[in-house]
Amino acid sequence: MPEEFVVGDRIAKHFEIYEIKTGGMGVVYLCLRQPAYAGASAGLVALKTIRERFLRSEAAMQRFEREAEIWVKLGQHENIVQAYSVIKVEQRPYIALEWVLGHDLPNDVALRRFVSRGPFEISEALAVAMQICDGLDYASQRFNQRGQCFVHGDLKPENILITRENVAKVTDFGMAALGRQLSADGVELPYNDDATAYSSANVYGTPPYMAPEQFDPGAHLDARTDIYAVGCILYEMITGKRPFIAPATLRGIDQVNYYRMRHLHAPAPDVNTVKPDCPARVGNIIARCLRKEPEQRYSRFAELLDDLEIASDAIPPQRHHVPAAQPTAPSTPEWMDQGNAFMNLARYEDAYECFTHAVQQAPEDENAWWMKAMAAGNLRRYEEVLICIDQAKKFRRWAGAEKLAEHSALKASALAGLGRFDEAMSHFDEATRLAPTYANGWYAKGIALLQARRPADALTAFREATNRKRDFFAAWTDGGLALWQLHRYQEAHDWLRAALATNPRYALAWFNLGKVLGAMGAFSEAATCFERALAIAPNWQEAAEGRDIARQSAASK
């Protein structure tokens, strides 16, 4: 895979790049796909991924995967750019997004472009603000249902897109947080001008639009933080300028400090001073959004939306705006796309929920049953796997040898999980007979043999898997574990290094390598490996214990 694609290249063979947009950490490829990607009209889709230079940063990768998870969980709403799914190409994740068509594609469709032309008519500004609030109110409710608090964290005109139909859509959830304050992950973003996202010392956001509390690393952030940003955006749409504007001579941290002081201490400018014909009701709404103390702002987007609608109704519109969107229930293909996205993110409970919705909507969809079975298998719900497989078989129309082998291996894994080992081996043998080159079948058999405490036989299966798929990092990893159980430590070391050469972000490979190095007496190196595993999976208790034991052993050596 090239370090960076260019216009005309293809991603995953199916996505032909039409245009490229880059940001601080991310790059978006606007692509044409034939046939049309599920859910994307006219064969258009935007693929967002992390820029090449950040791929080795564990913190950056975790942040991107968090963005993908939040975006997919948001589902479908007319005022939010929709995430269809998540795909992986050579271990690099891509979020497949709605491609927003503007008035004169391929030019910029961001609200920034329209704001730069000068002040909006009051009715137009209110129409855009209401749609932003409608999308964010939906997002808040969506996550409140999950017991979480949603914060976008980087609302600004660059992150609001305007369609050909004048529909405003919120985009870019790279700084979004759930149920906690935004916290830094050690990534420093390029800082070029005062419309660029800033990240440092537990502070995230774009300074001209950041609420006062965003400058405090330990502050609690919630919907009121985003409401402050909406107030800044509405002020800018009506007046043609931001509430606070840093002198052009200030750059970098000096510019950030300027905005920090203004947002924290300077009185919010009165919109009527700049725009005397702005209705007092609208000025009061903006002033309330821009209160320094969160408790004095609107508490919820629904509350702000109500006041905006009242203000809008009192103004004769200069043009008709699009009414607030009504969310629609996802279709079966959309549930499947979301489920596949969560599978790629290893969020198996969420994937299981999506596939359950899919089979409820389309009970004769064979693929939906198979995918639910796979999600259930990852959750170790083996009885349910067998039920789903039986349902899928009822509606089977046709399947090639490799697909039949995949199904046999899935059933075999479930049987092994239930302790029905002889039956499992029979189905594994059937899978490898149907498709001898099917690497996943050999790998699944190896996992079952490991569970049965037969590491030598498991190693044979893992070797078959890696012979058929040289970059099969999971098979290299579990083969290394089998060799560790057989006390063949140098070979185990080599297998695990092969796994990490393919995927350096595979936490289990680092963990197993730590165990192997500990067995070889290389305790300092073992501790480093456990640290690498923890950097990828911070809550992994066994890795933390392994690190502590390795450190103690190194100290007493």
ROLUMKOL-427708 format. One record per residue: x, y, z of N, C-alpha, C in turn. Coordinates in steps of 0.1 Angstrom, whole numbers, plus 5000, padded with zeros to 4 digits. Each point is the difference from the previous one (the first is absolute). Last residue first. Example, Ala and Ser with C-alpha at 12.3 -4.5 7.8 and 13.67 -1.06 7.14 Angstrom:
% residues 2
512849785071500950115000499250115008/500349434999499150125000500950125000/
***
This chain:
% residues 557
517449095398500949914992501550035004/495850235014500749915010501049914993/497450334976500750075011500749905009/497449834964501150074995500850075011/495949795011501149904997501250074994/496350275009500649955012501149904998/497650164962500950115006500649955013/496949714979501350014992500950115006/495749965019500849885003501450014993/496850334989500550025014500949885004/497949984958501050105000500650025014/496449704995501249954994501150105000/495850135015500649915010501349954994/497450264972500650095010500749915011/497649784965501250074995500750085011/495949805010501149904999501350064995/496050285001500649975014501149904999/498050364965500349855000500849975013/498350444980499349945012500349855001/501850294964500450055013499349935012/501549884949498849965008500250055015/503250134968499049974991498749975007/503950085024499850124993498849984990/501549635025499250105008499750134993/503049684981498649945000499150105007/504550105001499550034986498549944999/502449925040499750154999499450034986/501749575008498750015007499550155000/504249914981499049944992498650015007/503850145024499850094988498849954992/501649725034499350125006499650094989/502949654988498649955003499150125005/504650074995499350004987498649965001/502649985039499850144996499350014986/501249575017498850065007499850154996/502149534983500250144995498950095006/500449515005500850085009500350144996/497249644979501450004996500950085009/495349995007500449865001501549984996/498050424994500149985014500549855002/499050134957501350065004500249985015/495949854982501149924994501450065005/496050235011500149875008501249924995/499150404977500450035014500249875008/498149974957501450024999500650045014/495449974996500649865000501550014999/497650414999499849935013500749865000/499950254960500950065009499949935014/497049874968501349964996501150055009/495450135006500349865004501449954996/498450434985500350005015500449865004/500450244952499349885006500449985014/501650334966499050055010499249885006/503549984965500650045012499050055011/500049664956499050095007500650045013/502749764969498850024992499150105006/503849885022500550064988498850024991/499349775040500150145002500650084988/499649524999498750065002500150155001/504049764999499350004987498750065000/502349945041500550114992499550014986/498749635026499450135005500650124993/501949584991498650004995499350135004/504349915017500150034985498650014994/500549885046500450144998500050034985/499249565012498950085003500350154998/503549694995499049994988498850095003/503149975035500550074988499150004988/498849755039499950145002500550084988/497949535014500950034989500150154998/497149745031501350045005501050024989/495249904998500849894997501550035005/496750335003499549895008500849884998/501050374973500350035014499549895009/498949964955501449975002500450045014/495650114988500249855001501449965002/499150464994499549955013500249855001/501050204959501050035010499649965014/496949954965501149904999501150035009/496650314999499649885007500949894998/501050404977500050025014499649885008/499949994953501450015004500050025016/495950014979500549875000501449995005/498050424995499449935011500549865001/501350284964500750035012499449935012/500549934947498949965010500650025014/502050054953499850125009498949975011/501149674966501350045007499850125010/496949594981499950155001501150055008/499949554990499050044990499850155000/503049795031500449964987499150054989/498850065045501050094996500649974986/496849705020499450134997501050104995/501649575013499249994988499450144996/502149965041501050004989499349994987/497449975039500450144997501050004989/498649575013498950084994500450144997/503149745024499849944986499050084993/500450095045501150064993500049954985/497049815031499650134997501150074991/500949585017499049994989499550144996/502849985037500849954989499149994988/498150135042500850114993500849954988/495849865031500849924990500950104992/496250095034501449975005500849904992/495650214991500049865004501349965006/499450434982499149995011499949865005/502650074962500650075011499149995013/498349844960501049915005500850065012/496950274976499349905008500949905006/501850334972499550065013499349895008/501549884957501150025009499550055014/496949974965500349875005501250015010/498950394977498949965010500249875006/502950134965500250085012499049975011/499649804957501149945007500350085013/496750174972499649875005501149935008/500850414978499350025012499549875006/502350014958500950025011499250015013/499149754953499250105008500850015014/500949704962500850125000499350115009/498149564992501349985006500850135001/494849874996500850114995501449995007/496849655006499250084990500950114994/501749745035499849914988499450084989/500550205043501350004993500049904987/496150045028500350134994501350004992/498649615023499150034989500450134993/502149885040500549924989499250024988/498550215038501250064996500649924988/496349835021499650114992501250084995/500749635029499349954988499750124991/501650105043501149954991499449954987/496950125033500750124995501149964990/497749675024499150054990500850124993/502149825037500049904989499250054988/500050255041501350014993500049914988/496850265033499749894991501149984990/499650365033500649885005499749884992/498850474992499049935009500649875006/502550274969499750085012499149945009/500849794959501249995009499850085012/496750034968499949875006501249985010/499950394973499050005011499949875007/502950034964500550085011499050015011/498849774960500949935008500650085012/497150214969499349905008500949925009/501950304969499350075010499249915010/502349814962500950045011499350085011/497549884962500349885008501050045011/498850334970498949975008500349885009/503250134968499850105011498949975009/500549734962501149975010499950105011/497150074965499649885007501049975011/501250344970498950045009499549895009/503149904967500750075010498950055010/498549774961500849915010500650085011/495750224978501149934995500849935010/494650114998501250045006501249924994/494150144998501249944994501250055007/495650045019499749994986501149934992/498050035054501249994991499549984986/497550045043499850094989501250004990/499749725039498749994995499850094988/504050015025500049884991498649994994/500850325034500650044987499949894990/498549925044499150094993500650044987/502749735027498849934996499050084992/503750215021500449924988498949924995/499350255039500150094988500449924988/499949775041498650034996500150094987/504149895020499449884994498650034995/502250335025500749984987499349894992/498850085044499350094991500649994986/502049765035498649944997499350094990/504250155016500149894991498649944996/502350455018498649955002499849894990/504050305006500049875006498549955004/501650394974499550035014499949875008/501349994954501050095007499650035014/496949764974501249925003501150085007/496150224985499749925012501249915004/500250244959500150095012499749935013/499549754960501550045002500150105012/495649874987500849895006501450035003/497450314977499650005014500749885007/500650044954500750105007499650015015/497749694973501449965001500850115007/495550094991500149905010501549965002/499050304966499850065013500249905011/500149854955501350075004499850065014/496249804979501049905005501250075005/494950174998501350044995501149915006/495150015010500549904990501350044993/497750275034500349875006500449904990/499950535005500149924989500349855004/499350355032499450064989499949914988/502149855039498650035003499350064989/504649924997499249874998498550025004/503050375005499949964986499249884998/500950165044499150084993499849964985/503349785024498749965005498950094994/504450114990499649884993498749955005/501950365023499650044986499549884992/501749925044498750085001499650044986/504249805004498949905002498750075001/503850274997499749934987498949905002/501550225038499250094991499749944987/502649755030498750025005499250094992/504549944989499249884996498650015006/504250294985499050045010498849904997/504350054975500049905012499050045010/500850204956500550085012500149915012/498249834959501450054997500650075011/495549875005500949885000501450044997/496850334997500349975014500849875001/498550144958500950105005500449965014/496749744980501349974994501150105005/495550085012500549885007501449964995/497750364979500550035013500549885008/498249924957501250084999500550045014/496049774998501149914997501350084999/496050245007500349925012501249914997/498350234964500750095009500449935013/497549764967501350024996500850105009/495449945011500849885002501450014995/497850465013499549884992500949885003/499050425035500949954990499349884992/497150415020500649875005500949954989/499250535004499349884995500849875005/499550575014500749884999499249884996/499250524988499449905009500849874998/501150564992499949864995499549915011/499050544991500849915008499749864996/499350364962499549975014500849905007/501850354962499549865001499549975014/499650494978501049915005499449865001/498950474970499549895007501249915005/500450544994499949884991499549885009/499950425018500550054987500049894990/496750045045501249944994500350064986/497750225045499749964987501249944993/499449995053500750074990499549954986/498749825043499750145001500650084989/500749535007498650024996499650155000/504349875015499949984985498650034996/501049995046500650124994499849994985/498649635024499150115003500650134993/502649624997498849984992499050125002/503949975026500450034986498750004991/499749855045500150154999500350044986/499849545008498750065002500150154999/504049754999499249994988498650065001/502849975038500550114991499249994987/499149665030499650135006500450124991/501449564989498650014998499450145005/504549875008499850064986498550014997/501850055051499849894990499850074986/500850265039500549885005500049894990/500850554996499049904998500549865005/502650375024499649984986498849914999/502250125041499250114995499749994986/502849685023498750005007499150114995/504649974986499149904993498650005006/503350435001499749895008499049904993/501350404978501249945004499849875008/496650184961500350025014501349935004/497650014956501450045002500350045015/495649864983500949904995501550035004/496750335008499849895009501049884997/499850374970500650045013499949895010/497849954959501549994998500750035014/495350054999500349864998501649984999/498250445001500049945013500349854999/499750244960501250045008500049945013/496249934974501149924995501350045007/496150245011499949865004501249914995/499650464986500549995014499949855005/500650114948499050015010500549975014/502950234960499849875006498950005010/502050384976498749954996499749865005/504350235008498950075007498649944997/505049815000498949994990498750065007/504150045022500649974987498950004990/498850055045501050104998500650004985/497049665017499350124995501050124998/501549585019499749994986499450124994/503349985043498650014997499750004985/504349765028499550114992498550004998/502549785043499549964986499550124993/503750065039498649994998499749964985/504649835024499450124993498549994998/502749655021499950125008499350124993/500949534983499949985014499650135007/500849984953498949915003499849995015/503750254985498850064996498849925004/504349835009499750125008498750064996/501649654974499749955013499650125009/501550094957498649955000499749955014/504450144994499150114998498549965001/503449675001499850075013499150124999/501149754961499149925009499850085013/503050194970498750014995499049935009/504549955009499650135003498650034996/502149594988499550005014499650145004/500449984949500349895009499450025014/500550454975500049874994500149905011/498950574989500149895009500049864993/499450434978501449985004500249885009/495750164984500749924990501449975004/496150085037500850084991500849914991/495449825019501350025005500850094989/494649975014501049984989501450035004/494549875019501450055003500949974989/495549924992499850085013501450065004/499549914948499949925012499850095012/498050134951501349995007499849925013/496450114970501149994990501449995007/495350035019500850124999501149994989/496849645008499250125000500950134998/502049565004499150004988499250144999/502849925038500850024988499150014987/498049895042500550145000500750034987/498749565007498950084997500450154999/503349705014499749984986498850094996/501249985045501050074992499749994985/497149775029499950145002501050084992/500449545002498950034991499750155001/503249835030500550004986498950044990/498749935045500950124999500550024986/497749605009499150114999500850144999/502349605010499750014986499050124997/501049905044501350044994499750024985/496649835027500150155001501350054994/498949535004499450074988500150155001/503749785028498849944996499350084989/504849935035499450054988498749924997/503750125043499049914995499450074988/505250085016498650045001499149904995/505050035004499349915009498550035000/503350264974500249864997499149905008/499050504982500349945013500249854998/498450294966501450045002500649945013/495449964986500849914992501550035002/496450265020500449885008500949914991/498150404981501050035010500549875007/498349944951499450055012501150025010/500950024947500149925012499350075011/500950144953498749955003500049925013/504050214981498950104998498649955004/503949695002499950115010498950104998/499949484990500450104991499850145007/501049495023499050084994500650104990/501749705047499649974986499050114996/503749855043499150104994499849984986/503249785031498649975004499050104995/504750054987499850005015498649985004/500150094950501250015009499649995014/498050084946500049905010501350005008/496550274960501150015009500049895010/497850164948499949935013501350005008/498850394965500649865000499849945014/499250464984498849914997500449865000/503150375006499150005011498749924997/504849874978499250125001498949985011/503549674994500350094990499350145001/501649515025499250125004500450114990/500249425007500550124994499150125003/499949615036499550024986500850134995/501049605039500150144997499650024985/499049615039500250034986500150154998/499049745042501450024997500350034985/495749955021500649874999501550014995/495850315028501149994990500549865000/494950145013501349995006501049974989/494550175013501049974989501450005007/495949865031500650124993500949964989/496049685010501150055008500550124993/496449724982499949985014501250045008/500850004950498849945005500249985015/502150314955500249935012498749955005/502750224952498849975008500449925012/502750174963500350055014498849975009/500049884953501349965005500350045014/496150024966499949975014501349955006/497750234954501350005007499849985015/495850214974501049904996501250015010/494450184989501250005009500949894996/496350274969500449875006501350025008/495650294973501250015008500349865006/497250164954499949925013501450015006/498450184956500250095011499749935014/500349804955498650035004500050095013/504149834981499350084989498650045004/503249935041499749924988499450094989/503650085043498750054995499749934986/503149925050499949994985498650054996/503650065044498649994996499950014985/504150035025499449875003498550004998/502750404994500749894992499449875002/498550375026499550004986500649904991/499949885051500550124994499549994986/500549675048499050074991500650134994/501849615030500750084990499050064990/498749725039501350055004500750094990/495849695010500750004987501450055003/496949735035500650134998500750004987/496249695033500750024987500550154999/498749605040499950154996500850024988/497449535020501350074997499650154996/497149595007500550045013501350084998/497149844965501049905004500650045013/496850284981499349875001501049895004/501650424990499450005013499249875003/502050094958500949955009499550005015/497350164964500549874996500949945010/498550455004499049905004500449864997/502850354986500049995015499049905005/500350084953501149935005500049995015/496650264980499849854997501249925006/500350465003499049955009499849864998/502750214970500749985012499149965011/498250104957500949894999500749975013/497250384998499249884999500949874999/502050435001499549965013499249874999/501650194960501149955008499549955014/496850214973500449864995501249955007/498650435010499049915005500349864995/502750354986500249985014499049895005/499650164955501249925002500249965014/496550304992499749874994501249905001/500550455014499249925010499749874994/502250304972500849965011499349915010/497550194965500949894995500949965011/497250365009499249884998500949884996/501950435003499749955013499349874999/503350134961498750055005499749935013/505150024992498849934995498850095003/505350174993498949975009498949934993/504649944975499450115007498949965009/503149734974499450094990499450125007/501949625023501150094995499450104990/497349655018500250105010501150114995/499149614974498950095000500250125009/503249655000500050064987498950114999/500349725038501050115000500050074987/497349615008499450135003501050115000/501049584969499950035014499450145002/501149744959498650015004499950045015/503750044955499849985014498550025003/501149864950500550105009499649975014/499449754956500649955012500450105010/495650054985501049895001501150024989/496250315017500950004988501149915003/496550045032499350074989500949994987/500749605034499750145002499450074988/500549485025500050084987499650145002/502149595032499150115000500250084987/500949475016500750114993498950114998/500449605039499250074990500850114994/502949615021499150105004499150054988/503649615023499250024988498950105003/504949905024498650025003499450044986/504649715012499450104992498550015004/505249775018498550015000499650124992/504349644997499750145001498550035000/502249564994500050055014499850155002/499749794956501349985006500250065013/495750134987500849974989501449995005/494650025020501450005002500749954988/495050265015500749894993501550015004/494850175017501450015002500649894992/495150284994500649895005501550035003/496550334989499449884996500649875007/499350545014501149904998499349874997/498250534993499849865004501349924998/498950535013500649934989500049855004/496350335019501349955004500549924987/495650205003500950115003501449955005/496349714988500350084988501050115003/500149515022499250125002500450104990/501349465018499650094989499150115005/504049735029498949954991499750114990/503249965039499050114998498949964991/503849725009498949995010499050114998/503950004974499149894996498949995009/503350325011499350044988499049894995/502849925038499050105003499250034987/503749714995498949945008498950105003/503850164977499249914992498949945008/503050275023499250084991499149914992/503249795027498950055008499150094991/503849844980499149895002498850045009/503550314994499349984987499049885001/502850085037499150124998499249984987/503449695009498949985009498950114999/504050044975499149894995498849985009/503350315013499250054989499149894994/502949895036499050095004499150054989/503749734990499049925006498850095005/503650074960499650065013498849935005/501949924957500849945010499750065014/497950174961499649865001500849935011/500250474982499449975014499749855002/501750194958501050035011499549975014/497249964960501149905001500950025012/494950165003501150034991501249915003/494849855007501050085008501250024990/494949954981501049925007501050095007/494949984970500950075009501049915007/496750024954500749915008501050095009/495150064970501250065005500749915009/496549944955500349975015501250075003/496149904957501050095006500149965015/496949824964501349945001501150095006/495250104996500850034988501449945001/497750025047499450024987501050034989/500449695045500550134995499550024986/499049615028499550125007500550134994/502749574988498749995007499750135007/503050024956500249965014498750005007/500249954946499950095011500249945014/502449754960498750065001499950095013/503450134987499149934992500149855004/501550535019500049855001499049954991/503150475014499049954991500149855001/501850405037500249894990498749974992/503250345035498750004994500049904988/503150045046500049974986498550004995/502950225044498749954995500149984985/503350045048499950024986498749944995/502450185051499249914991500150044986/502050235038500449865002499449914990/499450484995501149995009500649855001/497450074956499950085012501249985009/498249924944500849975011499850105012/497749784951500050115009500849965012/499049854945500749975012499950135009/497449744953500550125007500649965013/498649664971499650114991500650135005/500949435004500150135006499750114990/498149485004500950084991500050155006/498849485019499850155002501050084992/499949515002498750044996499850155001/504149745012499649964987498750074995/502450105041499349875001499449964987/501450464993500149955014499249875001/502450294957498949935005500349955014/501750454967500349875006498749935005/500050454982500049894990500449865005/501650445026498849994992500249904989/502949895041499950124992498749994992/502349795050499449984986499950134993/503749835038498850094998499549974986/503249705016499950085012498850104999/499649544973500850125000499950085013/499549464996499250125000500950125000/
***
